[in-house]
Amino acid sequence: MEWLKFAVDYGIIGLLLVLSVCSIAMAIERFYAYRHIRLDRYGEKITLEVELTRNLHLIASIGSNAPYIGLLGTVLGIMLTFYSMGQEGLADATKIMTGLALALKATAVGLLVAIPSVALYNHLLRRVWVIVKDWEKSNGAS
């Protein structure tokens, strides 16, 4: 069961950290794209919307799934704690509490990834709406 501890510590939390970096990188790329977009290059609203919403679904997916990945790490950590208790045959409160605290760190990391991702997604979606409205205003569409 030592592999399970390694999977929680490095697999789950490592995956969450990679997802966090990806989410932030995609958001930075979108901020840059929105700042430098030229509305006069788009003759059709749908083409503009497709360009503006590129990669937003990935940021939303990371934000909505990160807590579940963290929860998976917590469940695996708790399973490991109970397995260790069963193998040792003792109920040492210190080991139990330490094991449970370490298991909960995966949920905390999942939330630390999800909250900024969802906030970034919502902010970027609002920017898309504003840019599309600016395009509509300049092209006489409603």
VEXLO-641767 format. One record per residue (C-alpha): chain; x, y, z. Coordinates in steps of 0.25 Angstrom, whole numbers, plus 5000, padded with zeros to 4 digits. Example, Ala and Ser with C-alpha at 12.3 -4.5 7.8 and 13.67 -1.06 7.14 Angstrom:
! residues 2
@chain = A; u = 5049; v = 4982; w = 5031
@chain = A; u = 5055; v = 4996; w = 5029
This chain:
! residues 142
@chain = A; u = 5000; v = 5000; w = 5000
@chain = A; u = 5012; v = 5009; w = 5000
@chain = A; u = 5009; v = 5012; w = 4985
@chain = A; u = 4996; v = 5018; w = 4989
@chain = A; u = 5003; v = 5028; w = 4998
@chain = A; u = 5012; v = 5032; w = 4987
@chain = A; u = 5000; v = 5033; w = 4977
@chain = A; u = 4993; v = 5042; w = 4987
@chain = A; u = 5005; v = 5051; w = 4990
@chain = A; u = 5011; v = 5052; w = 4976
@chain = A; u = 5000; v = 5047; w = 4966
@chain = A; u = 4988; v = 5054; w = 4971
@chain = A; u = 4994; v = 5067; w = 4976
@chain = A; u = 5004; v = 5067; w = 4965
@chain = A; u = 4993; v = 5066; w = 4955
@chain = A; u = 4985; v = 5077; w = 4962
@chain = A; u = 4998; v = 5086; w = 4961
@chain = A; u = 4999; v = 5083; w = 4946
@chain = A; u = 4984; v = 5086; w = 4944
@chain = A; u = 4986; v = 5099; w = 4952
@chain = A; u = 4998; v = 5104; w = 4943
@chain = A; u = 4990; v = 5100; w = 4931
@chain = A; u = 4978; v = 5108; w = 4935
@chain = A; u = 4986; v = 5120; w = 4939
@chain = A; u = 4994; v = 5119; w = 4926
@chain = A; u = 4981; v = 5118; w = 4917
@chain = A; u = 4975; v = 5130; w = 4925
@chain = A; u = 4988; v = 5139; w = 4922
@chain = A; u = 4987; v = 5135; w = 4908
@chain = A; u = 4973; v = 5139; w = 4907
@chain = A; u = 4975; v = 5152; w = 4914
@chain = A; u = 4986; v = 5155; w = 4904
@chain = A; u = 4978; v = 5151; w = 4892
@chain = A; u = 4966; v = 5160; w = 4897
@chain = A; u = 4975; v = 5172; w = 4899
@chain = A; u = 4981; v = 5171; w = 4885
@chain = A; u = 4968; v = 5167; w = 4877
@chain = A; u = 4964; v = 5175; w = 4865
@chain = A; u = 4949; v = 5175; w = 4863
@chain = A; u = 4950; v = 5181; w = 4849
@chain = A; u = 4956; v = 5167; w = 4844
@chain = A; u = 4943; v = 5160; w = 4847
@chain = A; u = 4932; v = 5161; w = 4838
@chain = A; u = 4923; v = 5150; w = 4845
@chain = A; u = 4919; v = 5150; w = 4859
@chain = A; u = 4920; v = 5135; w = 4860
@chain = A; u = 4935; v = 5135; w = 4855
@chain = A; u = 4938; v = 5146; w = 4866
@chain = A; u = 4931; v = 5137; w = 4877
@chain = A; u = 4938; v = 5125; w = 4873
@chain = A; u = 4952; v = 5132; w = 4874
@chain = A; u = 4948; v = 5139; w = 4887
@chain = A; u = 4944; v = 5126; w = 4894
@chain = A; u = 4956; v = 5117; w = 4890
@chain = A; u = 4961; v = 5109; w = 4902
@chain = A; u = 4950; v = 5115; w = 4911
@chain = A; u = 4944; v = 5101; w = 4913
@chain = A; u = 4957; v = 5096; w = 4918
@chain = A; u = 4958; v = 5106; w = 4929
@chain = A; u = 4944; v = 5103; w = 4933
@chain = A; u = 4946; v = 5088; w = 4932
@chain = A; u = 4958; v = 5089; w = 4941
@chain = A; u = 4950; v = 5098; w = 4951
@chain = A; u = 4939; v = 5089; w = 4952
@chain = A; u = 4947; v = 5076; w = 4953
@chain = A; u = 4959; v = 5080; w = 4962
@chain = A; u = 4950; v = 5078; w = 4975
@chain = A; u = 4947; v = 5064; w = 4970
@chain = A; u = 4961; v = 5060; w = 4968
@chain = A; u = 4965; v = 5066; w = 4981
@chain = A; u = 4953; v = 5058; w = 4988
@chain = A; u = 4959; v = 5045; w = 4981
@chain = A; u = 4972; v = 5048; w = 4987
@chain = A; u = 4965; v = 5049; w = 5001
@chain = A; u = 4958; v = 5037; w = 4999
@chain = A; u = 4970; v = 5029; w = 4996
@chain = A; u = 4978; v = 5035; w = 5007
@chain = A; u = 4967; v = 5031; w = 5017
@chain = A; u = 4967; v = 5017; w = 5011
@chain = A; u = 4982; v = 5017; w = 5013
@chain = A; u = 4980; v = 5021; w = 5028
@chain = A; u = 4970; v = 5011; w = 5031
@chain = A; u = 4978; v = 5000; w = 5024
@chain = A; u = 4990; v = 5004; w = 5032
@chain = A; u = 4982; v = 5003; w = 5045
@chain = A; u = 4977; v = 4989; w = 5041
@chain = A; u = 4991; v = 4984; w = 5038
@chain = A; u = 4997; v = 4989; w = 5051
@chain = A; u = 4985; v = 4985; w = 5059
@chain = A; u = 4986; v = 4997; w = 5068
@chain = A; u = 4977; v = 5010; w = 5069
@chain = A; u = 4988; v = 5020; w = 5071
@chain = A; u = 4981; v = 5034; w = 5071
@chain = A; u = 4993; v = 5041; w = 5067
@chain = A; u = 4995; v = 5033; w = 5055
@chain = A; u = 4980; v = 5033; w = 5051
@chain = A; u = 4980; v = 5048; w = 5052
@chain = A; u = 4993; v = 5050; w = 5044
@chain = A; u = 4988; v = 5041; w = 5033
@chain = A; u = 4974; v = 5048; w = 5032
@chain = A; u = 4981; v = 5062; w = 5032
@chain = A; u = 4990; v = 5058; w = 5021
@chain = A; u = 4978; v = 5052; w = 5013
@chain = A; u = 4971; v = 5065; w = 5014
@chain = A; u = 4982; v = 5073; w = 5008
@chain = A; u = 4978; v = 5067; w = 4994
@chain = A; u = 4964; v = 5073; w = 4996
@chain = A; u = 4970; v = 5086; w = 5000
@chain = A; u = 4979; v = 5087; w = 4988
@chain = A; u = 4967; v = 5083; w = 4979
@chain = A; u = 4959; v = 5095; w = 4984
@chain = A; u = 4972; v = 5104; w = 4983
@chain = A; u = 4972; v = 5100; w = 4968
@chain = A; u = 4957; v = 5101; w = 4966
@chain = A; u = 4954; v = 5114; w = 4972
@chain = A; u = 4963; v = 5123; w = 4964
@chain = A; u = 4960; v = 5115; w = 4951
@chain = A; u = 4945; v = 5117; w = 4953
@chain = A; u = 4948; v = 5132; w = 4956
@chain = A; u = 4956; v = 5133; w = 4943
@chain = A; u = 4946; v = 5126; w = 4935
@chain = A; u = 4935; v = 5136; w = 4939
@chain = A; u = 4944; v = 5148; w = 4937
@chain = A; u = 4948; v = 5144; w = 4923
@chain = A; u = 4934; v = 5140; w = 4920
@chain = A; u = 4929; v = 5154; w = 4924
@chain = A; u = 4941; v = 5160; w = 4915
@chain = A; u = 4936; v = 5152; w = 4903
@chain = A; u = 4922; v = 5157; w = 4905
@chain = A; u = 4927; v = 5172; w = 4905
@chain = A; u = 4936; v = 5170; w = 4893
@chain = A; u = 4924; v = 5164; w = 4885
@chain = A; u = 4915; v = 5175; w = 4889
@chain = A; u = 4926; v = 5185; w = 4885
@chain = A; u = 4926; v = 5178; w = 4871
@chain = A; u = 4911; v = 5178; w = 4870
@chain = A; u = 4911; v = 5193; w = 4873
@chain = A; u = 4922; v = 5196; w = 4863
@chain = A; u = 4915; v = 5187; w = 4852
@chain = A; u = 4901; v = 5192; w = 4854
@chain = A; u = 4896; v = 5178; w = 4859
@chain = A; u = 4887; v = 5175; w = 4871
